[in-house]
């Protein structure tokens, strides 16, 4: 895969986010969560990640139903990202939809933050 193809793919994904990605982005954008700066649909190595906070080396993924068929691929991807000193948090769409408070708490905990600072 070429870098141009990956960057084009990331751009396409930013233009057409899933409902759950939009919901997460509403929480993460503009330093709304613990003053952490997140970017969305970013190329990291040979992958496009949903959300990344570079300062905390933290990647947040919204996992739709297609991820159930990609367990081995996701594991290899996460292993590579971890080898690059990133922490990867994966949240199923159902959790983003109905238990976003758990998602927020997990992201803050991974970054060593709390809601108050």
Secondary structure, 3 states (H helix, E strand, C coil): CCHHHHHHHHHHHHHCCCHHHHHHHHHHHHHCCCCCCCEEEEEECCEEEEEEECCCCEEEEEECHHHHHCHHHHHHHHHHHHHCCCEEEEEEHHHHHHCHHHHHHHHHHHCCCCCCC
